[in-house]
Amino acid sequence: MFGLTKVPLFEDELLTSFMSRISRANGRTRSSEFCRDVGINRIRFEKGDRAQILRFAELVEMPVSKLMPHAVEVRDNHGAVIGGEYFPAPSLARRKLRFCPGCLADDEADQRRIPGTRPYCRREWMFPTIRACRKHGQTLVQSLDVRYINHAYDFLTALEMEKDNMPEIVGRSVPQKVTPFEIFVSDRVAGRRDHGPLLDGLTLASCTHFCELIGVAALHGKRCRVNSLGDTALLEAANHAFLKLEKGEEGLHALLDVVRKESTLSNLRGGQAIYGRMYNSLHDYREGPEFDSIRKAIREYTLASMPILNGSDFFGKVEDSAWTSVNMVVKATGISDQTVRRILCAMGHLRTHYPDKGEQFILRADAEEAIGMLNSSVLSNAAAKIIGCEEPFFARLVAEGFIKPMPFERRAAEDRSYVMLDRYARSEIEAFKAKLDNAITAKPATGMISVATAAKSMGRQQKELLQLVLDQRLKTVAMKNHGPFSSRLLVDGKEVSSALGHRIGLNATETARLLGIKRGPLTALVKRGELTPIKYGFHKRQLYDEREVEAFRSAYLSFGAVCTEYGLNRMELMHRIRRREIVPAFPQDEIGAILIARSAIPRLLATAA
């Protein structure tokens, strides 16, 4: 029966719909009649039997390779392969008359087609997850009449049987915005894959089922059953999940975090306790390997981000857990539990140092890091012993920045009753000790002075001199065997003075001696503002600038200095002052000494002529 009247096969048309239209174009009212006449087994054809489709391809003079993508290949378990992908029976509505009234109206309006063959069944109408037409923005409708069941795959015949009910059926279609999830299903039915590596790596059936499972769990709780929701709520849940999963593993992780946020914290927790019915559905689904990658991704993320210990059941027995207990860190370090918890909290491995169910466990890698760090740290007494100094001097080294403690808060903000002792990296302490040993180049000898004595005599801080030693700017450095550390560390005073460049100033005794007065008059001059001392050093000692002292000496002479400098005895000088009415530069009763301005010396000396 060659030379058949042809009708076009549309890109999104089901093969059974094409058969229905070919039958009408060639004068048959039923597909069954056409199949009987041409020797095609209708039932086997409707189930996608390749031999029957090959016979049909010969009749319509089309390559079988062009027809097969439009066929529905039914399997023994009532699932079907469409476009090379397997779909379980519940994911399809093969025997339902579902359609978009707008699409059928467009078909009937196409004058290029043969009358009676214009409407055709779109492939995506077979998927219940699509509830609205992407083109017309209105809901798909479904016939409730059972008369067409025997002709479920003869599209035109089924439409004819509903002809009287069509106004009522079409009236049920209402405007509805198409969700991104429905657009995704429509794209995948058409063979397009551009929705991210996670979804593109799964079959469409797996995608839609998983979107519903995790979407329901995320929006309605992990105990909610998928089949307990209506179509609208289920579509909302699937669309919510799709928008996340489209972003890949990041979106999957975000959904999993939401689902498990209400999980009860415990040390041994299985998949059902964490993810509820979603886990059960994924665990029990064994129709094919479609969910293997999803199960693997969920397992890996959960084991990496939640404390699930070995022995738990999570898509199989857990034997490679990345988690361990805080108690293991305590045993490995020999440090108290509360100290370990505070240190782990400071390191960011625990959220709080209070021991509750959720904070009993940490990542094994974090535990190993903490154990390594703690076992290589020492307290201040041990650190001082390594260096060979006293604890007070070690505290001074810390205060002056030579050694830094590990960055842990000693007193937790939420528990002011507990103070954690500072800990120091053993490597840093040993490095300081090695640096000090390298700087010691001589043996104790006569003339060498301690760092403490040198600092005091030069008006410097000990840390300045210690820095000179550590920087190896001093060639002569020795260490005695006994005494306090600052007294045992010996240096050459002249070498230190040279390294420092110049003295910072004169002390009060030296200043008074240079001016030829006692310290009392010096203090009085300071009060009057004639001299301005500077405070220097750790103990804020008062020192005087040598240039200022020299300038004062150039302007004023003490009573004794006049006698010495000009060869006068004290009685003669006093007689001259009175006869010449020389007024002291400063009130004697206020200063406590006689100071004469150098400008008055010529007049004072002229009296001797």
C-alpha positions in Angstrom: 0.0 0.0 0.0 2.5 2.6 -1.2 1.6 6.0 -2.5 -0.1 7.1 0.8 -1.3 10.6 1.3 1.4 12.2 3.4 1.1 14.6 6.4 4.1 16.3 8.0 5.8 14.9 11.1 6.3 17.7 13.6 9.5 17.9 15.6 7.6 17.6 19.0 5.0 15.1 17.9 4.5 11.6 19.3 4.7 8.7 16.8 1.3 7.4 17.7 -0.2 10.9 16.9 1.5 10.8 13.5 0.0 7.3 12.9 -3.4 8.7 13.8 -3.1 11.6 11.3 -1.7 9.3 8.6 -4.8 7.0 9.1 -7.2 10.0 8.7 -5.4 11.3 5.7 -5.8 8.0 4.0 -9.5 7.5 4.7 -9.4 5.5 7.9 -11.3 6.7 11.0 -9.3 4.6 13.4 -5.6 3.9 13.7 -6.6 0.3 14.4 -8.2 0.0 10.9 -5.2 1.4 9.2 -2.9 -0.9 11.0 -5.0 -3.9 10.1 -5.1 -3.0 6.5 -1.3 -2.5 6.2 -0.3 -5.4 8.3 1.0 -3.6 11.4 0.5 -4.9 14.9 -1.1 -1.8 16.5 -0.4 -2.8 20.1 3.2 -3.6 19.5 3.6 -0.4 17.4 2.1 1.7 20.3 4.7 0.1 22.6 7.6 1.1 20.3 8.4 -2.2 18.7 11.2 -1.5 16.2 10.0 -4.1 13.6 6.5 -2.5 13.5 8.0 1.0 13.2 10.2 -0.2 10.4 7.2 -1.4 8.5 5.5 1.9 9.1 8.6 3.8 7.9 8.5 1.9 4.6 4.9 2.8 4.1 5.4 6.6 4.7 8.7 6.5 2.9 10.7 7.9 5.8 13.9 6.6 7.4 13.3 4.7 10.6 16.0 6.7 12.3 13.8 9.8 11.9 10.8 8.0 13.4 12.4 6.3 16.4 13.0 9.5 18.5 9.2 10.1 18.4 8.4 6.6 19.6 7.6 5.5 23.2 9.5 2.2 23.8 7.6 0.5 26.6 9.6 -1.9 28.9 8.3 -4.9 30.8 8.0 -3.0 34.0 5.7 -0.5 32.2 8.4 2.2 32.2 9.3 3.6 28.9 12.3 4.9 26.9 11.7 8.2 25.1 14.5 9.9 23.1 17.0 7.5 24.6 16.0 8.2 28.2 14.2 5.9 30.6 11.1 7.1 32.5 9.4 5.1 35.2 5.6 4.5 34.6 4.6 7.0 37.4 6.5 9.8 35.6 4.4 9.6 32.5 0.7 10.1 31.6 0.7 7.9 28.4 -3.0 6.9 28.6 -4.3 10.3 29.5 -5.8 12.8 27.1 -3.9 16.0 28.0 -3.6 19.0 25.8 -3.5 22.8 25.5 -6.6 24.3 24.0 -4.6 27.1 22.6 -2.3 24.7 20.7 -5.2 22.8 19.2 -6.8 26.1 18.1 -3.5 27.0 16.4 -3.5 23.6 14.7 -7.0 24.0 13.3 -6.2 27.5 12.1 -3.3 26.2 9.9 -4.9 26.1 6.4 -1.8 24.4 5.0 -2.7 21.1 6.7 -5.3 18.6 5.5 -8.6 19.1 7.2 -9.3 16.4 9.8 -5.5 15.9 10.3 -4.5 19.2 11.6 -4.3 18.7 15.5 -1.4 16.7 16.7 -0.3 15.5 20.2 2.8 17.2 21.6 5.4 15.0 23.3 5.6 17.1 26.4 1.9 16.8 27.2 2.7 13.2 28.3 4.6 14.6 31.3 2.5 15.4 34.4 5.2 17.8 35.7 4.3 20.2 32.9 1.0 21.8 34.0 0.9 24.9 31.8 1.6 25.6 28.1 4.9 27.4 27.5 3.6 29.1 24.4 0.1 30.2 25.5 0.6 30.6 29.2 -2.5 28.6 30.2 -3.0 25.4 32.0 -3.2 22.0 30.2 -6.5 20.2 30.5 -7.2 16.5 30.9 -10.3 14.6 30.0 -12.0 12.7 32.8 -14.1 10.5 30.3 -13.1 6.8 30.3 -14.6 6.0 26.9 -11.4 6.9 25.0 -9.2 4.5 27.0 -9.4 1.9 24.3 -8.2 4.5 21.8 -5.8 6.3 24.2 -3.0 6.3 21.6 -5.2 7.4 18.7 -5.2 11.1 19.3 -7.7 12.3 16.8 -10.2 9.5 17.7 -9.9 10.4 21.4 -10.5 14.1 20.6 -13.6 13.2 18.5 -15.0 11.1 21.4 -14.7 14.2 23.7 -16.2 16.5 21.1 -19.4 17.1 23.0 -17.5 17.7 26.2 -14.9 20.0 24.7 -16.4 23.3 25.7 -16.5 22.3 29.3 -13.0 20.8 29.1 -11.5 23.9 27.4 -13.2 26.1 30.0 -11.1 24.5 32.7 -7.9 25.9 31.1 -7.0 29.2 32.9 -4.1 31.6 32.5 -1.0 30.4 34.4 2.6 31.6 34.4 4.9 28.8 33.3 7.6 28.1 36.0 11.3 27.8 35.2 11.0 24.1 36.3 8.3 23.5 33.6 10.5 25.2 31.0 13.4 23.0 32.1 11.3 19.8 31.6 10.1 21.1 28.2 13.7 21.8 27.1 14.9 18.4 28.2 11.9 16.6 26.4 13.1 18.5 23.3 16.6 17.2 23.8 18.2 20.4 25.1 20.8 20.1 28.0 22.1 23.5 29.3 21.0 23.6 32.9 24.2 23.1 34.8 26.5 20.0 35.2 24.5 18.6 38.1 21.1 18.4 36.3 22.6 17.8 32.9 24.3 14.7 34.2 21.0 13.1 35.3 18.1 11.7 33.3 15.0 13.8 33.1 13.0 11.4 35.2 15.7 11.5 38.0 15.7 15.3 37.8 12.0 15.8 38.1 11.7 13.2 40.9 14.6 14.6 42.9 13.4 18.2 42.5 10.1 17.1 44.0 11.7 15.1 46.8 14.2 17.8 48.0 11.9 20.7 47.3 9.1 19.2 49.5 11.7 18.5 52.2 13.1 22.0 52.0 9.7 23.8 52.0 7.5 21.5 54.1 9.9 19.7 56.3 11.7 16.4 56.0 8.7 14.4 57.4 6.3 15.6 54.7 5.2 13.0 52.1 5.4 14.0 48.5 2.0 12.5 47.7 0.3 14.4 50.5 0.6 17.7 48.6 -1.6 19.0 45.8 -0.4 19.7 42.3 0.1 23.4 43.0 2.2 22.9 46.1 4.2 20.1 44.5 5.0 22.3 41.5 6.1 25.1 43.8 8.4 22.7 45.7 9.9 21.3 42.5 10.4 24.8 41.1 12.1 26.0 44.3 14.5 23.1 44.2 15.2 23.5 40.5 16.3 27.1 40.9 18.9 25.9 43.5 20.0 22.8 41.7 20.5 24.7 38.4 23.5 26.3 40.2 25.2 22.9 40.7 26.6 21.5 43.9 26.5 24.9 45.6 22.7 24.8 45.2 22.4 21.2 46.3 24.4 22.0 49.4 22.2 25.0 50.2 19.1 22.8 50.0 20.6 20.0 52.1 21.5 22.6 54.8 17.9 23.7 54.9 16.5 20.2 55.1 18.8 19.1 57.9 18.6 22.3 60.1 16.0 20.7 62.3 18.0 17.6 62.8 18.6 16.5 66.4 22.3 16.6 67.1 23.8 13.4 68.3 27.1 11.5 67.9 25.7 8.6 65.8 23.2 9.8 63.2 22.0 8.1 60.1 20.6 9.4 56.8 17.0 9.0 57.8 17.5 11.0 61.0 19.0 13.9 59.1 17.0 14.0 55.8 13.8 12.1 56.7 11.5 10.8 54.0 13.7 12.3 51.2 16.5 10.0 52.4 14.2 6.9 52.5 13.0 7.6 49.0 16.5 8.0 47.6 17.7 4.9 49.5 14.9 2.7 48.4 14.8 3.7 44.7 16.3 0.8 42.9 14.7 0.9 39.4 18.0 2.0 37.9 21.3 3.7 38.6 19.9 7.2 38.0 20.2 8.3 41.6 23.7 6.9 42.2 25.4 10.2 41.5 22.9 12.1 43.7 23.3 9.6 46.6 27.1 9.9 46.3 27.0 13.7 46.2 24.7 13.9 49.3 26.9 11.4 51.2 30.1 13.1 50.4 28.8 16.6 51.4 27.1 15.4 54.5 30.1 13.4 55.8 32.3 16.3 55.1 30.1 18.9 56.9 28.4 17.0 59.7 29.8 14.8 62.5 28.7 11.4 61.3 31.0 8.8 62.9 32.1 5.4 61.6 29.4 2.8 62.0 26.5 5.0 61.0 24.2 4.1 58.1 24.3 6.6 55.2 23.6 5.0 51.8 25.7 2.2 53.2 27.9 1.8 56.3 30.1 4.7 57.1 33.7 3.6 57.4 35.6 6.6 56.2 34.3 9.4 58.4 36.2 12.6 58.5 35.1 13.3 62.1 36.5 12.5 65.5 35.8 13.5 69.1 37.1 16.4 71.2 38.0 13.8 73.8 40.5 12.3 71.4 42.4 15.7 71.3 42.3 15.8 75.1 43.9 12.4 75.3 46.5 13.0 72.7 47.7 16.3 74.2 47.2 15.7 78.0 45.7 19.2 78.2 42.5 19.8 80.2 39.1 19.5 78.4 38.1 23.1 79.0 41.4 24.4 77.7 41.3 22.2 74.6 37.7 23.4 73.9 38.7 27.0 74.2 41.7 26.6 71.9 39.6 24.7 69.3 37.0 27.5 69.5 39.7 30.1 69.0 41.0 28.1 66.0 37.5 28.2 64.5 36.9 24.4 64.9 34.1 24.7 67.5 31.4 27.3 67.7 31.4 27.4 71.5 33.5 25.9 74.2 30.5 24.7 76.2 30.3 20.9 75.8 27.0 20.0 74.3 25.9 17.2 71.9 26.6 19.3 68.8 30.1 20.2 69.9 31.5 16.8 70.9 33.0 16.3 67.4 35.3 18.0 65.0 36.8 17.2 61.6 39.7 14.7 61.9 42.0 17.0 59.9 41.2 19.9 62.3 41.9 17.6 65.3 45.2 16.6 63.9 46.1 20.2 63.3 45.2 21.1 66.9 47.1 18.1 68.3 50.2 19.0 66.3 50.0 22.7 67.4 49.4 21.9 71.1 52.1 19.2 71.3 54.6 21.7 69.9 53.7 24.5 72.3 54.9 25.3 75.8 53.8 27.4 78.8 55.8 30.3 80.0 57.7 28.4 82.7 58.9 25.8 80.1 59.7 28.6 77.6 61.8 30.4 80.3 63.7 27.2 81.0 64.5 26.7 77.4 65.9 30.2 77.1 67.7 30.0 80.4 66.1 33.0 82.1 63.7 33.6 85.0 59.9 33.7 84.4 59.7 37.4 85.3 62.4 38.2 82.6 60.5 36.0 80.1 57.4 37.9 80.8 59.4 41.1 80.1 60.5 39.6 76.8 56.9 38.9 75.9 55.8 42.4 77.0 58.5 44.0 74.9 57.6 42.0 71.8 60.6 39.7 71.5 58.4 36.7 71.8 54.7 36.5 71.0 52.2 34.1 72.5 49.9 32.0 70.3 46.8 34.1 69.3 44.3 32.6 71.7 42.0 34.7 73.9 43.0 34.1 77.5 39.6 34.9 78.9 36.5 33.8 77.1 33.9 36.6 76.8 31.1 34.3 78.0 33.0 32.9 80.9 35.0 35.5 82.9 35.8 33.0 85.7 38.3 31.0 83.6 41.6 32.4 82.4 43.6 30.3 80.0 47.4 30.4 80.3 49.4 31.7 77.4 51.1 29.2 75.2 54.1 29.7 73.0 55.3 27.9 69.9 58.3 25.7 70.9 59.9 26.5 67.5 59.8 30.2 68.2 61.3 29.8 71.6 64.1 27.6 70.3 64.7 30.0 67.5 65.1 32.9 70.0 67.5 30.8 72.1 69.6 29.9 69.0 69.7 33.6 68.0 70.9 34.5 71.5 73.5 31.7 71.5 74.9 32.8 68.1 75.3 36.4 69.5 77.5 35.2 72.4 81.1 35.4 71.1 83.3 35.9 74.1 84.0 34.7 77.6 83.4 36.8 80.7 86.3 39.2 81.2 87.3 42.1 83.5 85.8 45.4 82.3 82.6 43.9 80.8 79.4 45.0 82.4 75.9 43.5 82.5 73.1 44.6 80.2 71.2 45.9 83.3 74.2 48.1 84.4 74.8 49.3 80.9 71.2 50.3 80.4 71.1 52.1 83.7 74.3 54.0 83.2 73.4 55.1 79.7 69.8 56.0 80.4 68.6 53.4 78.0 66.1 50.6 78.2 67.3 47.0 78.5 65.4 46.0 75.4 67.5 48.4 73.2 70.7 46.7 74.4 69.2 43.2 74.0 68.2 44.1 70.5 71.8 45.1 69.8 72.9 41.7 71.0 70.3 39.8 69.0 71.1 41.7 65.8 74.8 40.9 66.4 75.8 44.5 66.3 78.1 43.9 69.3 81.3 42.0 68.8 81.9 41.3 72.5 79.1 39.5 74.3 79.4 37.0 77.1 77.2 35.0 79.5 78.0 34.3 83.1 76.9 31.0 84.7 75.1 32.4 87.7 72.7 35.2 88.7 69.7 36.9 87.1 69.6 36.8 83.3 70.1 40.6 82.8 73.1 40.4 85.1 74.6 37.3 83.5 74.4 38.8 80.0 77.7 40.8 79.6 78.7 43.5 77.1 81.5 46.0 76.5 80.3 49.4 77.7 82.4 51.4 75.1 81.1 49.2 72.3 77.5 49.7 73.4 78.0 53.5 73.6 79.5 53.5 70.1 76.7 51.3 68.7 74.1 53.7 70.2 75.7 56.7 68.6 75.6 59.2 71.5 74.3 59.4 74.9 70.7 60.6 75.2 71.5 63.1 78.0 73.0 63.9 81.4 71.5 62.8 84.7 70.8 65.3 87.5 74.1 64.6 89.3 76.2 65.1 86.2 74.2 68.3 85.3 74.6 69.8 88.7 78.4 69.1 88.7 78.8 70.7 85.3 77.0 73.8 86.5 78.9 73.9 89.8 75.7 73.7 91.9 74.0 71.2 94.0 70.9 69.2 93.0 68.6 71.5 95.1 69.4 74.6 93.1 69.1 72.5 89.9 65.6 71.5 90.9 64.8 75.2 91.5 66.0 76.2 88.1 63.8 73.5 86.5 60.8 74.8 88.4 61.5 78.3 87.1 61.7 76.9 83.5 65.4 77.7 83.0 66.2 74.1 82.2 63.8 71.5 80.8 64.6 67.8 81.6 63.3 65.0 79.4 61.8 61.8 80.7 63.5 58.7 79.2 63.6 55.0 79.7 61.4 52.3 81.3 61.5 54.1 84.7 61.0 57.6 83.1 64.3 59.0 84.4 64.9 62.7 84.1 67.8 63.5 81.8 69.1 66.9 80.5 70.1 67.7 77.0 73.9 68.4 76.9 73.5 71.2 74.5 70.9 73.0 76.7 73.2 72.6 79.7 76.2 73.9 77.8 74.1 76.9 76.6 73.2 77.6 80.3 76.9 77.5 81.3 77.7 80.0 78.5 75.2 82.4 80.0 75.6 81.9 83.8 78.3 81.0 86.2 77.9 79.7 89.7 79.7 81.4 92.7 82.3 78.6 92.8 82.8 78.6 89.1 83.6 82.3 89.1 86.2 81.7 91.9 87.8 78.9 90.0 87.7 80.4 86.5 89.0 83.8 87.5 91.3 82.9 90.5 89.3 84.7 93.2 88.7 83.4 96.7 85.2 83.3 98.0 85.5 86.3 100.5 87.1 88.5 97.8 84.4 87.6 95.3 81.6 88.3 97.9 83.3 91.7 98.7 83.3 92.7 95.0 79.7 91.7 94.5 78.6 93.9 97.4 80.9 96.9 96.4 79.8 96.8 92.8 76.2 96.0 93.6 76.2 93.0 91.3 72.7 91.5 91.3 72.6 87.6 91.0 71.0 86.4 87.8 68.3 84.6 89.9 66.9 85.3 93.4 69.2 83.6 95.8 66.5 82.9 98.3 64.5 81.1 95.6 67.3 79.2 93.9 69.4 78.5 97.0 72.6 79.4 95.2 74.4 82.5 93.7 74.4 82.5 89.9 76.0 85.4 88.1 75.4 86.3 84.4 78.5 86.3 82.3 77.5 89.7 81.0 78.2 91.0 84.5 81.7 89.5 84.8 83.6 92.5 83.2 82.1 94.9 85.7 82.8 92.4 88.5 86.5 92.0 87.5 87.0 95.8 87.0 86.7 96.4 90.7 90.1 94.6 91.1 91.9 97.3 89.1 
